[in-house]
Amino acid sequence: MKKFIIFILILIFGMIPAYSVTVLEGNVTYTEETAREEAFAGVEQKISMEKFKAEIKDKNYIENKKALKSGKVFSDRIVQFFKIGAVKAYAITYMSKPEYTYYYSTLINNLLFLDISQDNIDDFPYRVIRYSYNGDLLAVGFYVSEDERFLFDRNRKLLSHWIGKEGFNKKGKKIGEIESISD
């Protein structure tokens, strides 16, 4: 009986680490470390913003701000409102170049930061890399599946691990939840 109990305890304790990994279709598994390695593979710490010179200012600033209030939808771009702490901002993704998303302050017409999707966002996993207005790396998001993603800061530190609508820190403590926007 004693051997049986020890065997059961070994099985139970041996299974605990298995909860910290995610198994995807095709048996691809990502832990925090393997997700970090994939997320930062080939990522530049600084990029030239010369290519994005035309987006330093939002050329449709007034129209986009009005659309945020009215809910107007454009055929050439997606405009979304959000908050970063106390700062109100909006994001623009142009249909002609969906790999780039530009973030602007609602108070002043200046680019805050830029997201670059370096991989095909229709296939998982993929990465979204965030750069500051002057081209410095800020963060990397690694999207494992439709319901799971990792977010790392520029120093490769895990900021959050999102599963579904809930975000967790490195210790597994819930740090956030995505709420649906409703009128």
C-alpha positions in Angstrom: 0.0 0.0 0.0 2.9 2.4 0.9 4.4 1.8 -2.6 1.1 2.5 -4.2 0.7 5.9 -2.4 4.3 6.9 -3.3 3.6 5.9 -6.9 0.4 8.1 -7.0 2.2 11.0 -5.4 5.0 10.8 -8.0 2.4 10.8 -10.8 0.6 13.8 -9.3 3.8 15.9 -8.7 5.3 14.8 -12.0 2.3 16.2 -13.8 2.3 19.7 -12.2 5.0 21.2 -14.6 2.9 20.0 -17.6 0.3 22.8 -16.8 2.9 25.5 -17.6 3.1 24.6 -21.3 0.7 25.0 -24.2 0.2 22.2 -26.7 -1.0 23.4 -30.1 -2.2 21.6 -33.2 0.6 19.6 -34.7 2.1 19.1 -31.2 4.0 22.4 -31.1 4.7 23.3 -27.5 5.6 26.7 -26.1 6.9 27.5 -22.7 7.8 31.0 -21.6 11.4 30.4 -22.6 10.7 28.8 -26.0 8.1 31.6 -26.8 10.8 34.2 -25.8 13.3 32.6 -28.2 10.9 32.5 -31.1 9.6 36.1 -30.3 13.1 37.7 -30.5 14.6 35.7 -33.3 16.0 38.3 -35.8 14.3 41.3 -34.0 16.2 44.5 -34.4 16.7 46.7 -31.3 16.4 49.8 -33.4 15.0 50.5 -36.8 15.2 53.5 -39.1 12.0 55.5 -39.1 12.7 57.1 -42.5 10.3 54.6 -44.1 7.5 55.9 -41.7 8.2 59.6 -42.1 4.8 60.3 -43.6 3.1 58.7 -40.6 4.8 60.8 -37.9 1.7 63.0 -38.1 -1.8 61.6 -38.8 -2.8 63.1 -42.1 -6.4 62.5 -41.2 -6.1 63.6 -37.5 -9.4 65.7 -37.3 -11.4 63.2 -39.3 -10.1 60.2 -37.3 -10.8 62.0 -33.9 -14.4 62.7 -35.0 -14.8 59.1 -36.1 -13.8 57.9 -32.7 -16.7 59.8 -31.2 -19.2 59.0 -33.9 -18.2 55.4 -34.6 -17.7 56.1 -38.3 -16.2 53.3 -40.2 -13.7 53.9 -43.1 -13.2 51.8 -46.2 -9.4 52.4 -46.3 -8.5 52.1 -42.6 -9.4 50.8 -39.2 -9.4 53.4 -36.4 -9.6 52.2 -32.8 -9.7 54.1 -29.5 -7.9 53.0 -26.3 -6.2 54.2 -23.1 -2.6 53.8 -22.0 -2.9 54.7 -18.3 -4.3 58.2 -18.3 -3.3 58.9 -21.9 -6.1 58.6 -24.5 -4.9 57.4 -27.9 -6.0 55.8 -31.1 -4.6 53.2 -33.5 -4.8 53.3 -37.3 -4.3 50.2 -39.5 -4.5 51.0 -43.2 -6.0 48.3 -45.4 -3.3 48.8 -48.0 -0.6 48.0 -45.5 -2.1 45.8 -42.7 1.3 44.8 -41.3 1.7 48.3 -39.8 -0.4 49.9 -37.0 0.2 53.5 -36.0 -0.6 54.8 -32.5 -1.4 58.5 -31.9 -2.3 60.7 -29.0 -5.7 62.2 -29.1 -4.3 65.4 -27.6 -1.5 66.1 -30.0 -1.0 64.9 -33.6 2.2 62.9 -33.0 3.1 59.2 -33.5 3.5 57.5 -30.1 4.6 54.1 -31.4 4.3 51.6 -34.2 3.4 47.9 -34.4 5.0 45.8 -37.1 3.6 42.4 -37.9 6.6 40.5 -39.2 4.8 37.3 -39.8 1.5 36.3 -41.6 -1.2 37.1 -39.0 -3.5 34.5 -40.6 -1.2 31.7 -39.5 -0.1 31.0 -35.9 2.3 31.6 -34.4 3.2 35.1 -35.4 4.9 38.1 -33.9 4.0 41.8 -33.5 7.0 44.1 -32.8 6.4 47.5 -31.2 8.8 50.4 -31.8 8.8 53.9 -30.3 8.3 57.0 -32.5 12.1 57.2 -32.8 12.6 53.5 -33.8 13.7 52.0 -30.5 12.3 48.5 -29.7 9.6 48.6 -27.0 8.1 45.2 -26.9 7.4 42.0 -28.7 4.1 40.1 -28.8 4.2 36.4 -29.6 0.7 35.1 -30.7 0.7 31.4 -30.2 -2.9 30.8 -31.1 -6.2 32.8 -31.3 -6.6 32.4 -27.6 -3.0 32.7 -26.3 -0.2 35.2 -26.5 3.0 36.2 -24.7 4.2 39.8 -24.3 7.8 40.6 -23.6 9.5 44.0 -23.0 12.6 45.1 -24.9 14.8 43.3 -22.3 13.1 40.0 -23.0 11.3 40.1 -19.7 7.8 38.5 -19.7 5.2 41.2 -19.1 2.2 39.1 -19.5 0.9 35.7 -20.7 -2.7 35.9 -22.0 -5.0 32.9 -22.2 -8.3 33.8 -23.7 -9.4 37.1 -22.2 -7.2 36.9 -19.1 -3.7 38.1 -18.6 -1.2 36.6 -16.1 2.2 37.7 -14.8 5.3 35.5 -14.5 4.1 34.2 -11.2 0.7 33.2 -12.6 -1.2 36.0 -10.9 -4.1 37.5 -12.9 -3.1 41.0 -14.0 -5.8 41.9 -16.5 -8.9 41.0 -18.4 -10.1 42.1 -21.9 -13.6 43.4 -21.8 -15.9 43.5 -24.8 -16.8 47.0 -25.9 -20.5 47.6 -26.0 -22.7 50.7 -26.5 
